[in-house]
């Protein structure tokens, strides 16, 4: 170990800098404590201890923030600069280690232990010195950043330790590595470290040189391409092709890079771009390729909107926009809740089924707003070409992508709410079956890889929330219907229509017709009368038109100066809308013989159906009129056969079919009627007509009949019940198997009606006939 002694000196912390022994260096000092330490050193013996901070960002370091080994230096010169800092010239003397540390408020004072280099000048020292010097010479030649004079001055040094320090100071090392050499007291060990470091730096320089040569070759190739392109540009200019495609190619290249395409699609895009560059502009192929590249660039591949997963906000938006429709709202909120928990849910595929005007399309728009997603609507009504969905092959003139890809381009994101409007109105012909093409779009297991004939590359539709709308589920093919989650939206009740008019339709029409709440007031009794006597629909479109009529007539009154405010009541409603259009919402005034009230389901919601039976002398002929379908005719035949088999029990002459002709008629003969739910109604009307017993006027019924008199379940119970409620009926007879569907009926309607569950015709007659069905 080298000889040591101790010394008390002030301490000057350095930031991002290190001083070796024998080094002469200029320092700029600005920190207050450092200035005081310098002044103390100048007063004493010009000696000061320099050590480096571990973290250069600390302004006021403590003992823990400083390396313990540094350099004892002599201050040779001190100069105050105009900006307040002090520039000093210091000379490194010895390595030193802090033995004790003292913070004197004005400056740091330390006791340091000094180390002298112990030089043996043995054979190993000489070998290490020569190797170190040789490596340093090679490094200088490779780097060309250090002058030859530096090498000469280093070569003249005879002390091994000093040579190692000087060479280290010239190498581009990290501060941590330089500190490690400073802390190496043993000279042999220090030289070995420096030899290793120079060897590594040489390797790095070699790699840099190779990379530089590679870049140079690449640049030469680029310059060559640039030169050739300029030549081509000049040739194109001479040929009259203006600026050619050079600028266009550069622009398209940038667009392809920024589009975020998957690697396989990007490769296709660049391949097509290369073709486009080579094909003359005058060629028809040029426009086809350009159009294809534009489509690839325009499609969203990665851009998405962040879902707003605030369930309370979503519920508030859905309730603001729509009254009722609880099932749909609940389904959307469930989707949000699951996505919040998983953060990686595939888009669901919902189908809102119901009559026109119940708010299916506007509900889809509200769903998009509640999710904070882009909204895109595609109407499928009348689509009968498969290419409308999948796109055309690019070999055809005027080829373009299908409506799905077009919609995604308009949406601009990969996760929009995509509305497929009127999905039940697609048809098929010799051009293909578009509903079959929709199978891939709407299958969650396939649509992550949707293939459009025009784009040809797979496109991911799995993040899209598809919502389809339909009026009639029966016209949707089974496989397609199976891929969707059906949510049925029935017609609105009178109460719901009144609420919707007050909260949505009337304010909207008042605004659109230039009125204000202060100029027009429509009372609730007037709205209810409009619903009952001026509209006949499941939705609210016709109702909105009636409100628009009231607003227009009000505008005319106000502009003419007749009144400043108009109040519409039940009494003066006819002045605005004319005479009532429908005798709607009224049951029969008294019990009738041979007239039963059936409940029917139509595309515009539910409706009541009067089934009339007339008996006349004859030979047992059964006549059916009213434009009935095959299913309804068979129901009538089954009811007739059942009554013949049970004639005596029902109090009917056993040979009635031999003496009488029976005529069954359903009014509104111009309207086609069909469906398997009129069996018990026809049977009740037949028994009533044949036995002369009246049917209760407040009773409506629905259900299919078998030859044994069993009552079979039916569909559309909610719509049928709403129509019964609108017609003023108070009792509904329905099949026992439909008990589960009663929960779907609005509570306000359930409370006002009596439901009778039956499993046999005998029970129907008991409740329907005014004498309880007794003979």
Residue pairs with C-beta under 8 A, 6 or more apart in sequence:
1 118
1 185
2 115
2 116
2 117
2 118
2 185
3 116
3 118
4 113
4 114
4 115
4 116
5 113
5 114
6 99
6 111
6 112
6 113
6 114
7 47
7 72
7 96
7 111
7 112
7 114
8 109
8 110
8 111
9 41
9 44
9 47
9 48
9 49
9 72
9 109
9 110
9 112
10 36
10 37
10 38
10 40
10 41
10 48
10 49
10 107
10 108
10 109
10 110
11 37
11 48
11 49
11 50
11 51
11 66
11 98
11 101
11 107
11 108
11 109
11 110
12 29
12 34
12 37
12 38
12 48
12 49
12 50
13 31
13 34
13 51
13 52
13 53
13 61
13 65
13 66
13 108
14 27
14 50
14 51
14 52
14 53
15 52
15 53
15 56
16 52
16 56
16 175
17 27
17 52
17 175
18 52
18 71
18 175
18 178
18 179
18 182
19 25
19 50
19 70
19 71
19 73
19 90
19 92
20 71
20 92
20 165
20 166
20 168
20 169
20 182
21 71
21 92
21 93
21 94
21 95
21 117
21 162
21 165
22 91
22 92
22 162
22 165
22 166
23 71
23 91
23 92
23 165
23 166
23 169
24 76
24 89
24 90
24 91
24 92
25 89
25 90
25 92
26 87
26 88
26 89
27 87
27 88
27 90
28 81
28 85
28 86
28 87
29 35
29 38
29 85
29 86
29 87
29 88
30 84
30 85
30 86
31 59
31 60
33 60
33 106
33 107
33 108
34 107
35 86
36 106
36 107
37 48
37 107
37 108
38 48
38 75
38 78
38 86
38 88
40 106
40 107
41 47
41 48
41 75
42 75
42 78
46 74
46 75
46 76
47 72
47 73
47 74
47 75
47 93
48 72
48 73
48 74
48 75
48 90
49 70
49 71
49 72
49 73
49 96
49 98
49 110
49 112
50 70
50 71
50 72
50 73
50 90
50 92
51 66
51 67
51 68
51 69
51 70
51 71
51 98
52 66
52 67
52 70
52 175
52 179
53 61
53 65
53 66
53 67
54 65
54 66
54 67
55 65
58 65
62 103
63 98
63 101
63 103
66 98
67 179
67 183
68 97
68 98
69 95
69 96
69 97
69 98
69 179
69 182
69 183
70 95
70 96
70 98
70 112
70 182
71 92
71 93
71 94
71 95
71 96
71 182
72 92
72 93
72 94
72 95
72 96
72 112
72 114
73 90
73 91
73 92
73 93
74 90
74 91
74 93
75 88
75 89
75 90
76 89
76 90
76 91
77 88
77 89
78 86
78 87
78 88
78 89
79 86
79 87
79 88
80 86
80 87
81 87
94 114
94 115
94 116
95 114
95 115
95 182
95 185
96 112
96 113
96 114
96 115
97 112
97 113
97 115
98 110
98 111
98 112
99 110
99 111
99 112
99 113
100 110
100 111
101 108
101 110
102 108
102 109
102 110
115 185
117 159
117 160
117 161
117 162
117 187
118 187
119 125
119 159
119 160
119 161
119 187
120 187
121 160
124 188
125 160
125 187
125 188
125 191
128 160
128 188
128 191
128 192
128 195
129 160
129 163
129 191
131 195
132 163
132 164
132 167
132 191
132 194
132 195
132 198
133 154
133 155
133 163
135 195
135 198
135 199
135 202
136 151
136 154
136 167
136 198
137 151
138 202
139 146
139 171
139 198
139 201
139 202
139 205
140 146
140 148
140 150
140 151
142 202
142 205
142 206
142 209
143 205
146 170
150 170
154 163
154 166
154 167
154 170
157 163
157 166
160 187
160 188
160 191
161 187
161 190
161 191
163 191
164 181
164 187
164 190
164 191
164 193
164 194
165 181
165 190
167 194
167 198
168 178
168 181
168 194
168 197
169 178
171 197
171 198
171 201
172 201
173 197
177 197
180 193
181 190
181 193
181 194
181 197
184 190
184 193
229 246
232 244
232 246
233 243
233 244
233 246
236 242
236 243
236 244
237 243
237 244
241 281
244 281
245 276
245 277
245 281
249 273
249 276
249 277
252 273
252 276
252 293
252 297
253 270
253 273
255 297
256 266
256 269
256 270
256 273
256 293
256 296
256 297
259 266
259 269
259 296
259 297
259 299
259 301
260 301
260 302
260 303
261 269
261 296
261 301
262 301
264 457
265 296
265 301
265 457
268 296
268 456
268 457
269 293
269 296
269 297
272 289
272 292
272 293
272 296
273 293
275 289
276 286
276 289
276 290
276 293
279 285
279 286
279 289
280 286
288 394
288 399
292 394
292 454
295 401
295 405
295 409
295 454
295 455
296 455
296 457
298 409
299 405
299 408
299 409
299 455
299 459
300 408
300 409
300 411
300 412
300 413
300 414
301 414
302 414
303 412
303 413
303 414
304 413
304 414
304 415
304 463
305 372
305 373
305 374
305 413
305 415
305 416
306 372
307 336
307 339
307 371
307 372
307 373
307 415
308 314
308 370
308 371
308 372
309 336
309 339
309 340
311 333
311 336
311 337
311 340
313 370
314 332
314 333
314 336
314 370
314 371
315 329
315 333
315 370
317 366
317 369
317 370
318 329
318 332
318 333
318 366
318 367
318 370
319 329
321 362
321 363
321 365
321 366
321 369
321 504
322 329
322 359
322 362
322 363
322 366
323 496
323 499
323 500
323 503
323 504
324 492
324 496
324 499
324 500
324 746
325 359
325 363
325 489
327 487
327 488
328 350
328 352
328 363
328 487
328 489
331 348
331 350
331 485
331 487
332 367
332 370
332 371
335 345
335 348
335 465
336 370
336 371
338 345
339 345
346 444
346 462
346 463
347 415
347 444
347 461
347 462
347 463
347 464
347 465
347 466
348 465
348 466
348 485
349 442
349 444
349 466
349 467
349 468
349 483
349 484
349 485
350 465
350 466
350 467
350 468
350 484
350 485
350 487
351 423
351 467
351 468
351 469
351 470
351 473
351 476
351 481
351 484
351 485
351 486
351 487
352 360
352 363
352 364
352 467
352 468
352 469
352 470
352 487
352 489
353 469
353 470
353 471
353 473
353 486
353 487
353 488
353 489
354 360
354 471
354 488
354 489
354 490
354 491
354 538
355 471
355 490
355 491
355 537
355 538
355 539
355 602
355 603
355 604
355 605
355 719
356 471
356 537
356 538
356 539
356 541
356 603
356 604
357 537
357 538
357 539
357 540
357 541
357 542
358 489
358 490
358 491
358 492
358 538
358 539
358 540
359 489
359 539
359 540
360 469
360 489
361 377
361 419
361 421
361 469
363 489
364 375
364 377
364 417
364 419
364 467
364 469
365 375
365 377
365 419
367 417
367 465
367 467
368 374
368 375
368 416
368 417
369 375
371 417
371 465
373 413
373 415
373 416
373 417
373 465
374 411
374 412
374 413
374 416
374 417
375 411
375 416
375 417
375 419
376 407
376 408
376 410
376 411
376 416
376 417
376 418
376 419
377 419
377 421
378 403
378 404
378 406
378 407
378 418
378 419
378 420
378 421
379 421
379 422
380 403
380 420
380 421
380 422
380 423
380 425
380 426
380 434
381 421
381 422
381 425
381 426
382 425
382 426
382 427
383 389
383 403
383 425
383 426
383 427
383 434
384 426
384 427
384 428
384 429
384 431
384 434
385 431
385 432
385 434
386 431
386 432
386 433
386 434
386 436
386 437
387 402
387 431
387 432
387 453
388 402
388 403
388 434
389 402
389 403
389 404
389 434
389 437
389 438
389 441
390 402
390 437
390 451
390 452
390 453
391 399
391 400
391 401
391 402
391 405
391 452
391 453
391 454
391 455
392 398
392 399
392 400
392 453
392 454
393 399
393 453
393 454
394 454
394 456
399 454
400 406
400 454
401 409
401 452
401 454
401 455
402 437
402 452
402 453
402 454
404 418
404 441
404 450
404 452
404 461
405 452
405 454
405 455
405 459
407 416
407 418
408 414
408 416
408 418
408 459
408 461
408 464
411 418
414 460
414 463
414 464
415 463
415 464
415 465
416 464
416 465
417 464
417 465
417 467
418 464
418 465
418 466
418 467
419 467
419 468
419 469
420 438
420 466
420 467
420 468
420 469
421 468
421 469
422 469
422 470
422 471
423 438
423 468
423 469
423 470
423 476
423 480
424 470
424 471
424 472
424 473
424 475
424 476
425 471
425 475
426 434
426 435
426 438
428 434
428 435
428 436
435 476
435 477
435 480
436 477
436 479
436 480
438 480
439 446
439 479
439 480
439 483
440 446
440 447
440 450
440 451
441 447
441 450
441 461
441 466
442 466
442 468
442 480
442 483
442 484
443 483
444 462
444 483
447 460
447 461
447 462
447 464
448 460
448 461
448 462
449 458
449 459
449 460
450 458
450 459
450 460
450 461
451 457
451 458
451 459
452 459
468 484
470 476
471 603
472 603
473 481
473 486
488 718
490 538
490 605
490 606
490 718
490 719
490 722
490 744
491 537
491 538
491 539
491 604
491 605
491 606
491 719
491 722
491 723
492 500
492 538
492 539
492 540
492 722
493 722
493 725
493 726
493 746
493 748
493 749
494 528
494 531
494 532
494 585
494 725
494 726
495 746
495 748
496 746
497 527
497 531
497 540
497 543
498 524
498 527
498 528
498 531
500 540
500 543
501 522
501 527
501 530
501 531
501 540
501 543
501 547
502 524
502 527
505 540
505 543
505 544
505 547
506 522
506 527
506 547
507 517
508 544
509 544
509 547
509 548
509 550
509 551
510 516
510 517
510 520
510 551
512 548
512 551
513 548
513 551
513 552
513 554
513 555
514 555
515 551
515 554
515 555
515 558
518 565
519 554
519 558
519 564
519 565
519 566
520 550
520 551
520 554
520 565
520 566
520 568
521 565
521 566
521 567
521 568
522 547
522 550
522 567
522 568
523 567
523 568
523 569
523 570
525 569
525 570
526 568
526 569
526 570
526 573
528 570
529 570
529 573
530 543
530 546
530 547
530 573
530 577
531 543
532 582
532 584
532 585
532 726
533 580
533 581
533 582
533 584
533 585
534 542
534 543
534 546
534 577
534 580
534 581
534 582
535 542
535 543
535 546
535 582
536 542
536 581
536 582
536 584
537 543
537 604
537 605
538 604
538 605
538 606
538 719
538 722
539 604
539 605
546 577
549 576
549 577
550 568
550 576
550 577
553 576
554 566
554 568
554 576
557 563
557 566
558 564
558 566
568 576
574 580
584 726
584 727
585 726
585 727
585 728
586 727
586 728
587 597
587 697
587 698
587 727
587 728
587 729
588 595
588 597
588 697
589 697
590 697
591 694
591 695
591 696
591 697
591 770
592 688
592 694
592 695
592 697
593 688
593 689
593 692
593 693
593 694
593 695
594 612
594 613
594 614
594 615
594 685
594 688
594 689
594 695
595 610
595 611
595 612
595 613
595 685
595 688
595 695
596 610
596 611
596 681
596 682
596 684
596 685
596 688
596 695
596 701
596 768
597 608
597 609
597 610
597 611
597 681
597 695
597 697
597 699
597 700
597 701
597 724
597 727
597 729
598 608
598 609
598 610
598 611
598 677
598 678
598 681
598 682
598 700
598 701
598 702
599 606
599 607
599 608
599 609
599 677
599 700
599 701
599 702
599 720
599 721
599 723
599 724
599 732
600 606
600 607
600 608
600 609
600 673
600 675
600 677
600 678
600 702
600 720
600 723
601 607
601 675
601 677
601 715
601 716
601 719
601 720
605 719
605 722
605 723
606 716
606 718
606 719
606 720
606 721
606 722
606 723
606 724
607 723
608 700
608 723
608 724
608 727
608 729
609 666
609 673
609 678
609 681
610 666
610 667
611 664
611 665
611 666
611 678
611 681
611 682
611 685
612 664
612 665
612 666
612 667
612 685
613 662
613 663
613 664
613 665
613 682
613 685
613 686
613 688
613 689
614 662
614 663
614 665
614 689
615 660
615 661
615 662
615 663
615 689
615 690
616 660
616 661
616 663
617 659
617 660
617 661
618 659
618 660
618 661
619 658
619 659
619 661
620 657
620 658
620 659
620 660
620 661
620 662
621 661
621 662
622 636
622 637
622 640
622 661
622 662
622 664
623 661
623 662
623 663
623 664
624 633
624 636
624 664
624 665
625 663
625 664
625 665
625 666
625 669
626 665
626 666
626 667
626 668
626 669
626 673
627 669
627 670
627 671
627 672
627 673
628 636
628 666
628 673
628 674
629 672
629 673
629 674
629 675
630 674
631 674
631 675
631 676
632 666
632 673
632 674
632 675
632 678
635 676
635 678
635 679
635 682
635 704
635 705
636 664
636 678
636 682
638 679
638 705
638 706
638 707
639 679
639 680
639 682
639 683
639 686
639 705
640 662
640 686
641 707
642 683
642 705
642 706
642 707
642 708
642 709
642 761
643 650
643 652
643 683
643 686
643 687
643 690
644 657
645 707
646 709
647 653
647 654
647 656
648 654
649 775
650 687
650 690
650 691
650 765
650 775
651 691
651 693
651 774
651 775
652 687
652 690
652 691
653 659
653 690
656 690
660 690
662 686
662 689
662 690
664 682
664 685
664 686
666 673
676 704
676 712
676 714
677 702
677 703
677 704
677 714
677 715
677 716
677 720
678 702
679 703
679 704
679 705
679 711
679 712
680 701
680 702
680 703
680 704
680 705
680 711
680 733
680 758
680 761
680 764
681 701
681 702
681 703
682 705
683 705
683 761
683 764
684 695
684 701
684 764
684 765
684 768
684 769
685 695
687 693
687 765
687 769
688 694
688 695
688 769
691 775
693 769
693 770
693 771
694 769
694 770
695 768
695 769
695 770
696 731
696 767
696 768
696 769
696 770
698 728
698 729
698 730
698 731
699 729
699 731
699 732
699 733
699 767
699 768
700 720
700 724
700 727
700 729
700 731
700 732
700 733
701 732
701 733
701 734
701 764
701 768
702 714
702 717
702 720
702 732
702 733
702 734
702 735
703 711
703 712
703 713
703 714
703 733
703 734
703 735
703 758
703 764
704 711
704 712
704 713
704 714
704 735
705 711
705 712
705 761
706 712
709 760
709 761
709 762
710 759
710 760
710 761
711 735
711 736
711 758
711 759
711 760
711 761
711 763
711 764
712 735
712 737
713 735
713 737
713 738
714 720
714 734
714 735
714 738
717 734
717 738
717 741
717 742
717 744
717 745
718 741
718 744
718 745
720 732
721 732
721 745
721 749
721 753
722 745
722 746
722 749
724 732
724 753
725 749
725 752
725 753
729 753
730 752
730 753
730 754
731 753
731 754
731 755
731 756
731 767
732 753
732 754
732 755
732 756
733 756
733 758
733 764
733 767
733 768
734 755
734 756
734 757
734 758
735 757
735 758
735 759
736 757
736 758
736 759
737 759
738 757
739 757
742 750
742 755
756 763
756 767
758 764
758 767
762 773
765 773
766 772
766 773
767 773
